[in-house]
Amino acid sequence: MDLFEYQQALTSKHQGPLASRMRPRNFQEFVGQSSIVGQGRLLRRAIEADQLSSIILHGPPGTGKTTIAKIIAESTQAHFEQLNAVTAGVNDLRQVVRSAKERLGMYGTRTILFVDEIHRFNRSQQDALLPDVEEGTLILVGATTENPSFQVNAALLSRSLLFQLELLNEEELTQIIDQALQDNERGLGNVQVQMDPDACQHLVRMAGGDSRRVLNALEMAVMTTTPHADGIRHITLEIAEESIQRKHVRYDQSGDQHYDTVSAWIKSMRGSDPDASLYYLAKMILGGEDPRFIARRIMIHAAEDVGMADPRALLIASAAAHAVELVGLPEAQIPLAEAVIYLATAPKSNSAYTGIQQALETVKQEVRAEVPHHLRDSHFPGAKSQGRGKGYLYPHDFPRGYTQQQYLPNEHCGKSFYQPSAHGYEQKLSEFMRWMKQSSES
């Protein structure tokens, strides 16, 4: 590096965006992803031992994918190359491969290639990497915000270890803010800042688990605030709202507002009011509620309150939960809203809930209830000589696939746990069950 390059690097180091200046240089400065790069974890051990194999880092923006790649670059003895899949083409890849082969052949030096946004490479570009990754000419470090199972060549994926990064939690984002405010060299430590607790909390909640977003908002809040006479820049909730461009929503994730909002939301869906259901869903999303919690409650509601009146409701709810894991917020708010509307407007029945509760209570209180002999397993040697399976009637041998026989243990004969409602799909079930009863009596 000549004098000009050194001065340029020094200037950019102190004048770049706060999120860039505060990028962790090592794992001691790294916040979050303890399951992946915590002390003693596989990826961290491999990086620190300089024994890295090809990896794919998958996760939402601002969770540390590029930072991990930078730490690899600083800690490895291998030559480090970086390409961005948005701008790089096949010729760029070929040049990297040629240089890597020369480097390995002449000096025995390995090459690590970091490809940011690897999902942007088309199939032919990804295929161009495959032989050299397989032969060990290149060690690939790919980063993507998309699900690699869908966006990365299966052959390339099978030759790489996959590490999924998670959104940062509020405690981790708060720690990142504290680091930036205290760092005199790269952060805002030379600026006197007084930040109200609710302002800090708002930045953390509205960042959506994205460290880059929280640092960008923090920098905007601090650098656009005029110091008081004593030189202190006072960051209020109003300033925080402007800086992250999201209004504060009165919502306490662990207090009464959380429980009251969730209660009102569930009761609105149960009461078949799609407008109120969407309102409370929006309040939870803007209040920073964990979307996975929302998805879990939707699934529970689909089974408990819609139930057998529309069995498809559980499929819709499961699909929304999958979408949350696959795309995350903000996009996941659309499939969540779709599921909420479907549940709110679906026919309702709690027959599955009441049925399993009654069955559970019956089993808890029973003294002795044995499986009838004709229902017992008869597929092992000597089973039939014990009377197992004797007298069993195979339903498919009878009209409509049904014939009357005893299924419950003797102790519980005549008990009924499932009582279908007259709503939705259960209308058909009720008709079939009436036919079964009539067939039994005739």
ChimeraX attribute file (.defattr): number of C-alpha atoms within 10 A of each C-alpha:
attribute: neighborCount
match mode: 1-to-1
recipient: residues
	/A:1	7
	/A:2	7
	/A:3	8
	/A:4	9
	/A:5	10
	/A:6	11
	/A:7	12
	/A:8	11
	/A:9	13
	/A:10	11
	/A:11	11
	/A:12	13
	/A:13	16
	/A:14	15
	/A:15	12
	/A:16	12
	/A:17	17
	/A:18	21
	/A:19	21
	/A:20	18
	/A:21	17
	/A:22	22
	/A:23	19
	/A:24	17
	/A:25	17
	/A:26	14
	/A:27	16
	/A:28	9
	/A:29	12
	/A:30	18
	/A:31	19
	/A:32	23
	/A:33	17
	/A:34	14
	/A:35	15
	/A:36	16
	/A:37	21
	/A:38	17
	/A:39	13
	/A:40	12
	/A:41	12
	/A:42	13
	/A:43	21
	/A:44	19
	/A:45	15
	/A:46	15
	/A:47	19
	/A:48	14
	/A:49	11
	/A:50	14
	/A:51	12
	/A:52	20
	/A:53	18
	/A:54	21
	/A:55	20
	/A:56	24
	/A:57	24
	/A:58	22
	/A:59	23
	/A:60	23
	/A:61	19
	/A:62	22
	/A:63	23
	/A:64	27
	/A:65	23
	/A:66	21
	/A:67	18
	/A:68	24
	/A:69	23
	/A:70	18
	/A:71	18
	/A:72	24
	/A:73	20
	/A:74	13
	/A:75	15
	/A:76	18
	/A:77	14
	/A:78	21
	/A:79	15
	/A:80	18
	/A:81	16
	/A:82	17
	/A:83	18
	/A:84	16
	/A:85	20
	/A:86	13
	/A:87	9
	/A:88	15
	/A:89	14
	/A:90	15
	/A:91	10
	/A:92	11
	/A:93	17
	/A:94	14
	/A:95	11
	/A:96	17
	/A:97	20
	/A:98	11
	/A:99	13
	/A:100	24
	/A:101	20
	/A:102	13
	/A:103	17
	/A:104	17
	/A:105	12
	/A:106	9
	/A:107	9
	/A:108	12
	/A:109	16
	/A:110	20
	/A:111	24
	/A:112	26
	/A:113	25
	/A:114	27
	/A:115	24
	/A:116	22
	/A:117	19
	/A:118	25
	/A:119	22
	/A:120	19
	/A:121	22
	/A:122	15
	/A:123	12
	/A:124	11
	/A:125	19
	/A:126	19
	/A:127	15
	/A:128	14
	/A:129	18
	/A:130	19
	/A:131	12
	/A:132	16
	/A:133	20
	/A:134	15
	/A:135	9
	/A:136	16
	/A:137	23
	/A:138	26
	/A:139	22
	/A:140	25
	/A:141	26
	/A:142	29
	/A:143	26
	/A:144	23
	/A:145	22
	/A:146	18
	/A:147	16
	/A:148	21
	/A:149	11
	/A:150	9
	/A:151	17
	/A:152	23
	/A:153	19
	/A:154	13
	/A:155	12
	/A:156	19
	/A:157	18
	/A:158	11
	/A:159	16
	/A:160	20
	/A:161	13
	/A:162	16
	/A:163	17
	/A:164	18
	/A:165	22
	/A:166	20
	/A:167	21
	/A:168	22
	/A:169	18
	/A:170	18
	/A:171	12
	/A:172	17
	/A:173	27
	/A:174	19
	/A:175	14
	/A:176	21
	/A:177	20
	/A:178	15
	/A:179	17
	/A:180	22
	/A:181	22
	/A:182	16
	/A:183	14
	/A:184	12
	/A:185	13
	/A:186	22
	/A:187	23
	/A:188	22
	/A:189	15
	/A:190	12
	/A:191	17
	/A:192	16
	/A:193	18
	/A:194	13
	/A:195	21
	/A:196	14
	/A:197	11
	/A:198	15
	/A:199	20
	/A:200	20
	/A:201	19
	/A:202	23
	/A:203	28
	/A:204	31
	/A:205	21
	/A:206	25
	/A:207	25
	/A:208	26
	/A:209	23
	/A:210	21
	/A:211	27
	/A:212	22
	/A:213	19
	/A:214	27
	/A:215	25
	/A:216	17
	/A:217	24
	/A:218	27
	/A:219	21
	/A:220	18
	/A:221	24
	/A:222	23
	/A:223	12
	/A:224	12
	/A:225	16
	/A:226	12
	/A:227	15
	/A:228	9
	/A:229	7
	/A:230	7
	/A:231	11
	/A:232	15
	/A:233	20
	/A:234	18
	/A:235	22
	/A:236	17
	/A:237	20
	/A:238	15
	/A:239	20
	/A:240	28
	/A:241	18
	/A:242	14
	/A:243	20
	/A:244	21
	/A:245	12
	/A:246	15
	/A:247	16
	/A:248	20
	/A:249	14
	/A:250	12
	/A:251	20
	/A:252	16
	/A:253	15
	/A:254	9
	/A:255	9
	/A:256	11
	/A:257	14
	/A:258	17
	/A:259	14
	/A:260	12
	/A:261	19
	/A:262	18
	/A:263	12
	/A:264	15
	/A:265	24
	/A:266	22
	/A:267	17
	/A:268	20
	/A:269	27
	/A:270	23
	/A:271	15
	/A:272	19
	/A:273	17
	/A:274	19
	/A:275	14
	/A:276	18
	/A:277	23
	/A:278	20
	/A:279	14
	/A:280	18
	/A:281	24
	/A:282	14
	/A:283	18
	/A:284	24
	/A:285	19
	/A:286	18
	/A:287	20
	/A:288	20
	/A:289	20
	/A:290	14
	/A:291	21
	/A:292	15
	/A:293	10
	/A:294	18
	/A:295	25
	/A:296	15
	/A:297	16
	/A:298	25
	/A:299	21
	/A:300	16
	/A:301	23
	/A:302	32
	/A:303	24
	/A:304	19
	/A:305	26
	/A:306	30
	/A:307	25
	/A:308	27
	/A:309	26
	/A:310	21
	/A:311	15
	/A:312	18
	/A:313	25
	/A:314	22
	/A:315	15
	/A:316	21
	/A:317	27
	/A:318	19
	/A:319	16
	/A:320	27
	/A:321	25
	/A:322	16
	/A:323	19
	/A:324	22
	/A:325	14
	/A:326	16
	/A:327	16
	/A:328	18
	/A:329	17
	/A:330	11
	/A:331	12
	/A:332	19
	/A:333	19
	/A:334	14
	/A:335	19
	/A:336	24
	/A:337	18
	/A:338	15
	/A:339	24
	/A:340	30
	/A:341	18
	/A:342	20
	/A:343	30
	/A:344	27
	/A:345	15
	/A:346	22
	/A:347	21
	/A:348	27
	/A:349	26
	/A:350	19
	/A:351	22
	/A:352	19
	/A:353	16
	/A:354	15
	/A:355	15
	/A:356	13
	/A:357	12
	/A:358	14
	/A:359	14
	/A:360	12
	/A:361	10
	/A:362	14
	/A:363	12
	/A:364	9
	/A:365	8
	/A:366	10
	/A:367	8
	/A:368	9
	/A:369	12
	/A:370	10
	/A:371	12
	/A:372	16
	/A:373	16
	/A:374	18
	/A:375	17
	/A:376	16
	/A:377	12
	/A:378	17
	/A:379	10
	/A:380	8
	/A:381	7
	/A:382	10
	/A:383	14
	/A:384	15
	/A:385	10
	/A:386	10
	/A:387	13
	/A:388	19
	/A:389	18
	/A:390	16
	/A:391	11
	/A:392	14
	/A:393	16
	/A:394	11
	/A:395	13
	/A:396	10
	/A:397	10
	/A:398	11
	/A:399	8
	/A:400	10
	/A:401	9
	/A:402	14
	/A:403	16
	/A:404	13
	/A:405	13
	/A:406	14
	/A:407	12
	/A:408	16
	/A:409	15
	/A:410	13
	/A:411	12
	/A:412	13
	/A:413	10
	/A:414	9
	/A:415	10
	/A:416	11
	/A:417	15
	/A:418	14
	/A:419	16
	/A:420	21
	/A:421	17
	/A:422	16
	/A:423	18
	/A:424	17
	/A:425	19
	/A:426	22
	/A:427	15
	/A:428	14
	/A:429	18
	/A:430	16
	/A:431	13
	/A:432	13
	/A:433	14
	/A:434	12
	/A:435	12
	/A:436	15
	/A:437	12
	/A:438	10
	/A:439	12
	/A:440	11
	/A:441	8
	/A:442	5
